[in-house]
Amino acid sequence: MQRQPFKNLGFWLIAFIGVLIDYLSKRWVLAHFSLGQTQPIIPNVFHFTYVTNTGAAFSLFEGSDWLKWLSLAVSLGLMAVALSGPHLSLWEQLGYGCILSGAVGNGIDRFLWGEVVDFLHLPIIPFINFPIFNLADVAINIGIICLLILAWRQPEPEP
């Protein structure tokens, strides 16, 4: 049996690429936008709007310093599972890798600046003030969806 040089490699690659893309996108926003500035990409549908958030999703727990520690704990827990736990399935690697990338991406912001950079704005539905978010938030949601799909999948019949 051939030994895999690095257990759960997909998990680590997804997490690394997700953190990198999130970090670069936020640095781009910081370099090209002033706080509160908006740039319609598709008018009234999709805008880049630079805001900051000291809370979690939907600005929950705004101003809570403990969120950075929660982000760190989630990140360390996921890394421990990937390193010392079992080999994860493809869906698990994708789901947990995305969640790790989002937790690390927003955690970097919280530890360095005390707030998270958000810039993706969907004003498509005028009567709903949908929160502005970032790619780390997208990654976390993709990860949750992957794990839900895995949980709802019918188990394959045993031979």
C-alpha positions, -999 to 999 in steps of 0.1 A, spaced: 0 0 0 14 33 -10 17 59 18 4 93 11 31 118 19 7 143 35 -26 132 50 -57 150 38 -38 169 12 -70 183 -4 -80 199 29 -46 217 32 -46 228 -4 -82 242 -3 -75 259 30 -42 275 17 -57 286 -16 -88 300 2 -67 320 27 -45 334 -1 -74 345 -23 -92 361 7 -61 379 18 -52 392 -16 -88 403 -23 -89 423 10 -55 439 3 -68 449 -31 -98 465 -15 -77 484 10 -54 496 -17 -82 508 -41 -111 519 -19 -117 543 10 -139 532 38 -176 534 27 -168 537 -10 -189 517 -33 -183 507 -70 -212 491 -89 -200 461 -109 -235 453 -120 -257 483 -110 -283 475 -83 -272 438 -83 -236 434 -73 -213 461 -59 -179 463 -42 -185 484 -11 -157 487 15 -169 484 51 -154 469 83 -171 446 108 -161 440 144 -187 412 147 -194 379 131 -218 371 102 -246 397 99 -226 419 124 -237 396 153 -217 401 185 -203 434 171 -173 446 191 -167 412 207 -130 406 212 -136 369 219 -144 363 182 -107 363 173 -101 336 199 -130 316 187 -116 318 151 -83 306 164 -98 277 183 -119 266 153 -88 268 131 -66 248 155 -93 222 160 -98 217 123 -60 214 118 -58 189 146 -85 167 130 -68 169 96 -34 160 111 -42 134 137 -77 122 128 -87 97 101 -83 102 64 -112 125 54 -135 119 24 -134 143 -5 -165 161 7 -151 164 42 -118 177 29 -136 203 8 -160 213 35 -135 215 64 -109 231 41 -133 259 31 -143 264 68 -107 266 78 -98 291 51 -127 313 61 -118 311 98 -82 319 92 -89 346 67 -112 365 90 -91 356 120 -61 373 104 -81 405 101 -93 403 137 -59 397 151 -41 423 130 -67 451 129 -95 442 153 -120 442 125 -128 423 93 -127 438 59 -160 432 40 -167 443 4 -191 420 -15 -225 438 -16 -257 424 -32 -283 452 -33 -304 431 -57 -334 429 -33 -342 465 -23 -364 457 7 -337 434 23 -306 451 35 -284 421 30 -251 424 48 -218 431 30 -195 402 33 -161 389 20 -146 358 4 -138 342 38 -175 343 46 -183 327 12 -157 299 19 -173 292 53 -208 289 37 -195 267 9 -179 245 36 -211 242 55 -230 234 24 -205 206 16 -209 191 50 -247 193 48 -246 175 15 -224 148 30 -248 145 60 -279 142 38 -263 117 13 -276 82 15 -250 58 27 -238 35 0 -248 -1 4 -221 -24 17 -210 -52 -5 
